């Protein structure tokens, strides 16, 4: 049985970066958990093998008896001398079922290269191991990459209540793959009195195998590392399945149950990585994520089927085919340089699939633009003005150009957390101008989408002209969102204790879109409420057309109109073909089917007719 030894980093003769390194990296706009997921998965994407998209397993679980014993007896047997670090680690080890979060990737390169930062052989190709386990803030050298080994690494320690992680990696060196396992803790700096001197320590600690010179520790390697990883419950790997697993010890769920926190994991992944998870993302770039909570798998919905991400996906799909929509290109005029592509997609506000009970990242009514570099990793969202009609919503994307000068400007404008574009971070004049112009156009578009909606059919508003903006907005193609998720959630019922003075139908709620012989059928639900005399005799549906953000219900002016083709009561005892259903005083939830023409978004107005007005 191999037991790891502890090495606490002493200050060097010329000093070190101490425990306050986290403050040097800045303060992100996002909460710590979002930041950890973003940064870690970005590094997984950057480490993907050429031609293979990364596959990531996120596992939140309690350690079983074997793993907990291995943790106590073989990893954390020797604890740091700093009092607070000792308390935190002992609390973790004393737990009956310690909680850990493991993030593992496959189809990636693993952490290859030397294990000591002070001795790097000449012509070394990879330094990923020391960049992640030893150094702070080293940038990834991946072209158009998204992450660094600075903020991402520190966010992992921040998610651990004992500020400790274990790393298990399988990487290819000059010969066969090498398995390595090491632990690391980042605590407070401390002093120890010895022989009349004050020995100072940085607060960084590693668990590994003593080096030959006794000055540090090396990672446990080979078969011993593989066996210890197995005992700890790390993701199993085939002999050639390179990649890295990171275990965050005593993971902080914020007091939530593991099951409840699983929904937050799923939603955070989708909200931040949907561009790389789309079905039509090239296989070499596609990110596949699996979420497992205490051995139970959470199925992640496809972003194309997950409102409002379906609208973002529609915009992204068009942005990738920019040759079809050159008007969506954004330029800087002095100097003239293409900065990127800006696309907006509009549609009906579909019901949300709830993954969390409260504080969802998903807006109830979307009016946001997601911005990103060519790596297609979301940097942030800009919120714009919503449509006055809350039945409608929009989503947009801006992707900066692949031109090296432009890409460098946007990349260098990002703070360490990669969660914003800050022109003030740039010193080069043109680079600052590129980012400023792009941000100006993004913010203007966020205002103009709703302004176009207010202009209606006439285009009477002087700004923005409909002709100029139409190429960017495109058609309101609800009719092409055929991957929209099916929603089984019924319209909220109203208590029958107090009936309305007149029979009425609640506003129709869009449920889903179904394919139908090359076209589409929009499904709506409405709730019928009868008065005391149950005078409502007929339920009528009138389909409308969404034009420039306004819903209109008219029957002329377009060659192809949406059409109500069927109405039925969900209880199944009433149905009719056409736009009217005789209900004779019945109430409940009714389903209305609307045939949607191409290049058109359909809306639905519902009303109740009494017998004497029929």
C-alpha positions in Angstrom: 0.0 0.0 0.0 1.5 3.3 -1.1 1.0 6.3 1.2 1.5 9.8 -0.2 3.8 12.2 1.6 3.1 15.9 2.2 5.3 18.7 0.9 4.6 22.3 2.1 6.1 24.9 -0.1 8.6 27.2 1.7 9.2 30.7 0.5 12.2 30.9 -1.8 15.1 33.2 -1.2 13.7 35.6 -3.7 10.1 35.3 -2.5 7.0 33.6 -3.8 3.4 34.2 -4.8 1.5 33.5 -1.5 -2.1 32.6 -0.7 -3.5 35.9 -1.9 -3.0 34.8 -5.5 -6.8 34.5 -5.7 -7.1 38.3 -5.2 -4.6 39.0 -7.9 -6.8 37.2 -10.5 -9.6 39.7 -10.1 -13.3 39.4 -9.2 -15.5 37.7 -11.8 -19.1 38.7 -12.6 -20.4 35.2 -12.2 -21.0 33.2 -9.0 -18.1 30.9 -8.0 -19.8 27.7 -9.1 -20.6 29.0 -12.6 -17.0 30.2 -12.9 -15.6 26.8 -11.9 -17.7 25.0 -14.5 -17.0 27.5 -17.2 -13.2 27.6 -16.6 -12.8 23.8 -16.1 -14.8 22.8 -19.2 -13.1 25.5 -21.3 -9.8 23.9 -20.4 -11.3 20.5 -21.4 -12.2 21.9 -24.8 -8.8 23.4 -25.2 -7.2 20.0 -24.4 -9.3 18.1 -27.0 -7.4 15.9 -29.4 -7.3 17.0 -33.0 -10.4 15.7 -34.7 -12.1 14.5 -31.6 -14.6 16.5 -29.5 -14.1 16.2 -25.7 -16.4 14.1 -23.6 -16.8 15.3 -20.0 -18.2 13.4 -17.0 -19.4 15.6 -14.0 -20.0 13.3 -11.0 -21.3 14.7 -7.7 -21.3 11.9 -5.1 -20.6 10.8 -1.5 -17.5 8.7 -1.0 -18.1 5.1 -0.1 -16.2 3.3 2.8 -13.4 2.1 0.6 -12.8 5.5 -1.0 -13.1 7.4 2.3 -10.6 5.0 3.9 -8.2 5.5 1.0 -8.6 9.2 1.5 -7.7 9.1 5.2 -5.0 6.5 5.1 -3.2 7.0 1.8 -3.8 10.6 0.7 -4.4 13.0 3.6 -2.6 11.0 6.3 -0.1 13.8 6.8 -1.8 17.2 7.2 -0.3 20.8 6.9 0.9 22.4 10.1 -1.2 25.6 9.4 -4.0 25.4 12.0 -6.9 26.5 9.8 -5.9 24.1 7.0 -5.8 21.3 9.6 -9.3 22.1 10.8 -10.8 22.2 7.3 -9.2 18.9 6.3 -10.1 17.1 9.5 -13.7 18.2 9.2 -13.8 16.6 5.7 -12.1 13.4 6.8 -14.5 13.1 9.8 -17.6 13.2 7.7 -19.6 9.9 7.5 -20.0 10.3 3.8 -17.7 13.0 2.5 -19.0 14.8 -0.6 -16.8 15.3 -3.7 -17.3 16.7 -7.2 -15.4 15.0 -9.9 -14.9 16.5 -13.4 -13.3 14.0 -15.8 -12.6 14.4 -19.5 -11.7 11.9 -22.3 -10.7 12.4 -25.9 -8.3 14.9 -24.4 -4.5 15.1 -24.2 -4.1 14.7 -20.4 -1.5 16.6 -18.3 1.7 15.7 -20.0 5.3 17.0 -19.6 7.7 17.5 -16.8 6.6 17.4 -13.2 9.1 20.0 -11.8 8.7 23.7 -12.9 12.4 24.4 -12.3 13.9 21.7 -14.5 12.4 21.5 -18.0 14.3 19.5 -20.6 15.3 21.3 -23.8 12.8 20.8 -26.7 10.0 19.9 -24.3 6.7 20.0 -26.2 4.2 19.9 -23.4 4.2 21.5 -20.0 0.6 21.0 -19.0 1.3 19.1 -15.8 3.5 21.8 -14.2 1.2 24.5 -15.7 -1.8 23.0 -13.9 -0.2 21.6 -10.7 2.7 23.9 -10.1 2.4 27.3 -11.8 -0.3 30.0 -11.6 -1.9 31.8 -14.5 -0.1 30.0 -17.4 -2.0 30.6 -20.7 -3.1 27.7 -22.8 -1.3 27.7 -26.1 -4.3 26.4 -28.0 -5.2 28.5 -31.1 -8.5 30.3 -30.4 -8.6 28.7 -27.0 -10.8 29.8 -24.2 -9.0 29.1 -20.9 -5.9 29.5 -18.7 -4.5 27.6 -15.8 -5.0 30.6 -13.5 -8.5 31.5 -12.6 -9.9 28.1 -13.6 -7.5 26.3 -11.2 -8.2 28.7 -8.4 -12.0 28.4 -8.9 -11.6 24.6 -8.2 -10.0 25.3 -4.8 -12.7 27.9 -4.1 -15.4 25.3 -4.6 -13.8 23.0 -2.0 -14.6 23.8 1.6 -11.2 22.4 2.5 -9.5 24.1 -0.5 -8.1 20.8 -1.8 -8.2 18.9 -5.0 -6.9 15.6 -6.3 -5.8 15.2 -9.9 -5.7 11.8 -11.8 -4.3 12.1 -15.3 -3.3 9.8 -18.1 -1.1 11.4 -20.7 1.2 10.3 -23.5 4.8 11.2 -23.2 7.5 10.1 -25.6 6.6 6.5 -25.0 3.4 4.8 -23.7 0.8 6.7 -21.7 1.7 7.6 -18.1 -0.7 7.6 -15.2 -0.1 10.2 -12.5 -2.0 11.1 -9.3 -1.3 14.0 -7.0 -3.1 16.1 -4.4 -2.9 19.8 -3.8 -4.2 22.2 -1.1 -4.1 26.0 -1.1 -4.3 27.5 2.3 -3.0 30.5 4.2 0.7 31.3 4.5 2.2 30.5 7.9 5.4 30.5 9.9 7.3 27.8 12.0 10.0 28.7 14.5 13.0 26.5 14.2 16.6 26.9 15.6 16.0 30.6 16.3 14.7 31.3 12.8 11.3 32.0 11.4 10.7 29.5 8.5 8.0 30.9 6.2 5.6 28.8 4.0 3.4 30.0 1.2 0.3 28.0 2.0 0.6 25.7 -1.0 0.9 22.0 -0.2 1.2 18.8 -2.4 0.7 15.1 -1.6 2.9 12.8 -3.7 6.0 10.6 -3.6 9.3 12.1 -2.2 11.6 13.3 -4.9 15.1 11.8 -5.2 16.7 15.0 -3.7 14.1 15.2 -1.0 13.2 18.8 -1.9 9.7 18.2 -3.1 7.2 15.5 -4.0 6.5 13.9 -7.4 3.1 12.5 -8.5 2.4 8.9 -7.8 2.7 7.2 -11.2 2.1 4.0 -13.1 0.2 1.0 -11.7 0.2 2.4 -8.2 -1.5 5.6 -9.4 -4.0 3.5 -11.3 -4.9 1.4 -8.3 -5.2 4.3 -5.9 -7.4 6.1 -8.5 -9.6 3.0 -8.6 -9.9 2.8 -4.9 -10.9 6.5 -4.7 -13.7 5.9 -7.3 -12.2 8.0 -10.1 -13.5 7.5 -13.5 -12.1 4.3 -15.0 -9.9 4.6 -18.1 -8.8 2.2 -20.8 -5.0 1.9 -21.1 -5.0 4.4 -24.0 -7.9 6.6 -22.9 -6.0 9.8 -22.1 -7.5 12.6 -20.2 -7.7 14.2 -16.7 -10.0 13.8 -13.7 -10.2 16.5 -11.0 -11.8 15.7 -7.7 -12.9 18.7 -5.6 -12.9 17.5 -1.9 -15.7 18.6 0.4 -17.6 20.2 -2.4 -19.8 23.1 -1.3 -23.4 22.6 -2.4 -24.6 25.7 -0.6 -26.8 23.7 1.7 -28.7 22.1 -1.1 -29.2 18.4 -1.5 -27.1 16.6 -4.0 -30.1 15.9 -6.2 -31.2 19.6 -6.2 -27.7 20.7 -7.0 -27.6 18.3 -9.9 -30.1 20.5 -11.7 -27.9 23.5 -11.2 -25.0 21.6 -12.7 -27.1 20.7 -15.8 -28.4 24.2 -16.3 -25.0 25.8 -15.8 -23.5 23.5 -18.5 -26.3 24.2 -21.0 -26.4 28.0 -20.4 -22.6 28.3 -20.9 -21.8 25.6 -23.5 -24.8 25.2 -25.8 -22.8 26.3 -28.9 -20.4 23.4 -28.5 -23.2 21.0 -27.7 -25.4 21.6 -30.8 -26.1 18.6 -33.0 -24.6 20.4 -36.1 -21.4 21.4 -34.3 -18.6 19.7 -36.1 -17.6 16.4 -34.5 -14.1 17.6 -33.8 -15.4 20.5 -31.7 -18.6 19.1 -30.2 -18.7 18.9 -26.4 -20.5 15.9 -24.8 -21.3 16.2 -21.1 -22.7 13.6 -18.8 -24.0 14.5 -15.3 -24.2 11.9 -12.6 -25.5 12.5 -9.1 -24.8 9.8 -6.5 -24.7 7.2 -9.3 -27.9 8.4 -11.0 -27.6 10.0 -14.4 -29.3 13.3 -15.3 -30.2 13.4 -19.0 -29.2 16.7 -20.5 -31.7 18.0 -23.1 -30.4 19.0 -26.4 -30.0 22.7 -26.6 -32.1 22.8 -29.8 -34.9 21.3 -27.7 -34.5 23.5 -24.6 -36.2 27.0 -24.8 -34.9 29.6 -25.0 -31.6 28.0 -26.1 -33.5 26.8 -29.2 -33.6 30.4 -30.4 -29.9 30.9 -29.6 -29.2 27.7 -31.6 -31.2 29.0 -34.5 -29.2 32.2 -34.5 -25.9 30.3 -34.2 -26.8 28.1 -37.1 -27.3 31.1 -39.3 -24.1 32.7 -38.0 -22.1 29.7 -39.1 -23.5 30.1 -42.6 -22.7 33.7 -42.9 -22.2 33.6 -46.7 -26.0 33.4 -46.9 -26.5 36.5 -44.7 -23.6 39.0 -45.4 -25.7 41.8 -44.0 -25.1 40.3 -40.5 -21.4 41.1 -40.7 -20.1 43.8 -38.3 -17.3 46.1 -39.5 -15.0 48.7 -38.1 -14.7 51.4 -40.7 -11.4 53.1 -39.6 -9.4 51.0 -40.1 -11.7 48.9 -42.1 -11.8 45.4 -40.5 -14.5 42.8 -40.2 -15.1 42.2 -36.6 -17.6 39.4 -36.5 -21.2 38.2 -37.2 -24.3 39.4 -35.4 -27.5 37.4 -35.8 -30.9 37.6 -34.0 -33.6 35.0 -33.9 -37.2 35.7 -32.8 -40.1 33.4 -31.9 -42.9 32.6 -29.5 -42.0 32.4 -25.8 -42.1 28.6 -25.2 -42.7 27.1 -21.8 -39.4 26.4 -19.9 -38.2 23.0 -18.9 -37.4 23.5 -15.2 -34.1 22.0 -14.1 -33.9 24.0 -10.8 -36.5 24.9 -8.3 -35.5 28.6 -8.0 -33.0 31.2 -9.2 -32.9 29.7 -12.8 -30.2 31.1 -15.1 -32.8 30.9 -17.9 -34.7 34.2 -18.5 -38.5 33.8 -18.3 -38.7 36.0 -21.4 -35.5 36.1 -23.5 -34.0 39.3 -24.9 -30.3 38.5 -24.8 -27.3 38.4 -27.1 -24.6 35.8 -26.4 -21.1 36.9 -27.3 -18.2 34.7 -28.0 -14.9 34.3 -29.8 -14.4 31.7 -32.6 -13.9 29.0 -30.0 -17.7 29.3 -29.6 -17.5 29.4 -25.8 -19.9 32.0 -24.4 -18.1 34.9 -22.8 -21.2 36.7 -21.5 -24.8 37.7 -22.3 -26.0 41.2 -23.1 -29.6 41.9 -22.1 -31.6 44.0 -24.4 -35.2 45.3 -24.6 -38.0 42.7 -24.6 -40.9 42.8 -26.9 -44.0 44.6 -25.5 -45.9 41.4 -26.2 -44.6 38.9 -23.6 -45.8 36.0 -25.8 -42.8 36.8 -28.0 -39.0 36.6 -27.3 -35.7 36.9 -29.1 -32.2 35.7 -28.8 -29.0 36.7 -30.6 -25.4 35.7 -31.0 -22.2 37.7 -31.9 -19.1 35.7 -32.9 -15.9 37.6 -33.4 -14.0 37.1 -36.6 -11.1 34.6 -37.0 -8.7 37.3 -38.3 -5.6 37.0 -36.1 -5.5 40.7 -35.2 -9.2 40.8 -34.3 -9.0 37.5 -32.4 -6.1 38.8 -30.4 -7.9 42.0 -29.6 -10.9 40.2 -28.1 -8.9 37.6 -26.3 -6.6 40.2 -24.6 -9.6 42.3 -23.6 -10.9 39.5 -21.5 -10.2 39.6 -17.7 -8.7 36.4 -16.1 -12.2 35.0 -15.6 -13.0 35.2 -19.3 -16.4 36.6 -18.5 -16.4 40.0 -20.3 -14.8 42.1 -23.0 -13.1 45.1 -21.4 -11.6 47.5 -24.0 -9.8 49.3 -21.2 -7.6 46.2 -20.8 -6.0 47.0 -24.2 -3.2 49.4 -24.9 -3.0 49.0 -28.7 -5.2 51.7 -30.4 -6.7 49.6 -33.1 -7.4 46.7 -30.8 -9.3 48.9 -28.4 -11.3 50.4 -31.3 -12.2 46.9 -32.6 -13.7 45.8 -29.3 -15.4 49.2 -28.6 -17.1 49.2 -32.1 -18.3 45.6 -31.6 -19.7 46.3 -28.2 -21.4 49.4 -29.5 -23.1 47.5 -32.3 -24.1 44.6 -29.9 -25.7 47.1 -27.5 -27.4 49.0 -30.3 -28.9 45.8 -31.7 -30.1 44.8 -28.3 -32.2 48.0 -28.3 -33.2 47.9 -31.9 -34.8 44.4 -31.9 -37.6 45.6 -29.6 -37.8 49.0 -31.4 -38.5 47.2 -34.7 -41.2 45.3 -33.0 -42.9 48.5 -31.9 -42.8 49.8 -35.5 -45.3 47.2 -36.6 -46.0 46.7 -40.3 -45.6 50.3 -41.4 -42.0 50.8 -40.5 -42.9 54.3 -39.5 -40.1 54.8 -36.9 -37.2 56.7 -38.3 -34.7 54.6 -36.4 -34.0 51.9 -37.0 -35.1 51.5 -40.7 -36.7 48.1 -41.3 -34.9 47.7 -44.6 -31.5 48.0 -42.9 -32.1 45.7 -40.0 -34.1 43.0 -41.7 -31.1 41.3 -43.1 -29.7 40.9 -39.7 -32.9 39.8 -38.0 -34.0 37.5 -40.7 -37.5 36.1 -40.7 -39.3 35.3 -37.5 -38.9 31.6 -38.2 -40.8 29.9 -35.4 -41.9 27.6 -38.2 -38.3 26.2 -38.6 -37.7 25.6 -34.9 -38.9 22.0 -35.4 -36.6 20.7 -32.7 -38.5 22.6 -30.0 -39.0 20.5 -26.9 -42.3 18.9 -26.2 -43.9 20.3 -23.1 -46.4 18.2 -21.2 -47.0 20.9 -18.6 -50.6 22.1 -18.7 -51.8 25.7 -18.5 -52.1 26.7 -14.9 -55.6 26.0 -13.7 -57.7 28.6 -12.0 -59.6 27.6 -8.8 -63.3 27.1 -9.5 -64.3 28.6 -6.2 -64.9 32.0 -7.7 -66.2 31.9 -11.3 -65.8 34.8 -13.7 -68.7 37.0 -14.6 -68.5 35.9 -18.2 -67.2 32.7 -19.7 -63.7 33.2 -21.1 -60.5 31.5 -22.3 -57.1 32.3 -20.9 -54.4 33.5 -23.3 -53.1 30.6 -25.3 -49.7 29.2 -24.3 -47.3 27.9 -27.0 -46.3 24.3 -26.2 -44.3 22.8 -29.0 -43.7 22.6 -32.8 -44.2 19.3 -34.6 -43.0 18.4 -38.1 -45.8 17.6 -40.6 -45.0 16.6 -44.2 -42.3 19.2 -44.6 -44.2 21.9 -42.7 -44.9 22.5 -39.1 -47.8 22.3 -36.7 -47.8 24.7 -33.7 -49.4 23.3 -30.5 -51.1 25.7 -28.1 -53.0 25.1 -24.9 -55.7 27.3 -23.3 -57.8 27.1 -20.2 -61.6 27.7 -20.5 -63.3 29.2 -17.5 -67.1 29.1 -17.4 -69.4 31.5 -15.6 -72.0 30.5 -13.1 -74.6 29.8 -15.9 -72.0 28.0 -18.1 -72.9 30.2 -21.0 -69.8 29.6 -23.0 -71.0 27.6 -26.0 -68.1 27.7 -28.5 -64.3 28.0 -28.3 -62.9 29.8 -31.2 -59.2 30.1 -32.3 -57.9 32.7 -34.7 -54.3 32.3 -35.9 -52.1 35.3 -36.4 -48.8 36.2 -38.0 -45.8 37.5 -36.2 -44.3 40.4 -38.2 -41.3 42.4 -36.8 -42.1 41.5 -33.3 -45.8 42.3 -33.4 -48.6 39.7 -33.4 -51.3 40.5 -35.8 -54.5 38.5 -36.6 -55.5 39.3 -40.1 -56.6 37.1 -43.0 -55.3 39.1 -46.0 -52.0 40.5 -47.2 -50.0 37.3 -47.2 -50.1 34.5 -49.7 -49.8 31.8 -47.1 -51.6 32.2 -43.7 -51.4 30.2 -40.5 -54.6 28.2 -40.0 -56.3 26.6 -37.0 -56.9 23.0 -38.1 -58.1 21.3 -35.0 -59.3 21.9 -31.4 -59.8 19.3 -28.8 -60.3 19.0 -25.1 -57.4 17.3 -23.3 -59.8 15.0 -21.4 -60.5 13.5 -24.9 -64.3 13.9 -25.0 -64.5 16.8 -27.4 -62.8 17.4 -30.7 -63.4 19.3 -34.0 -61.7 20.0 -37.2 -61.3 23.7 -38.0 -61.2 26.9 -35.9 -64.3 26.3 -33.7 -65.3 23.7 -31.1 -68.7 23.5 -29.6 -68.2 23.1 -25.8 -71.8 23.7 -24.5 -70.7 25.0 -21.0 -67.7 22.7 -20.6 -64.5 23.9 -19.1 -60.9 22.6 -18.7 -57.8 22.6 -20.8 -58.0 22.6 -24.6 -55.4 22.0 -27.2 -55.4 24.0 -30.5 -53.4 22.9 -33.5 -52.2 25.6 -36.0 -50.6 24.9 -39.3 -47.6 27.2 -39.7 -46.5 28.3 -43.2 -42.9 28.6 -44.1 -40.9 31.7 -43.1 -43.7 32.7 -40.7 -44.3 32.8 -37.0 -47.8 31.9 -35.8 -49.6 33.3 -32.8 -53.1 32.4 -31.5 -55.9 34.3 -30.0 -58.7 32.4 -28.3 -62.2 33.5 -27.3 -65.5 32.1 -26.0 -68.8 32.6 -27.9 -72.1 32.4 -26.1 -75.1 30.8 -27.8 -76.9 34.0 -28.8 -73.8 35.5 -30.4 -72.8 32.4 -32.4 
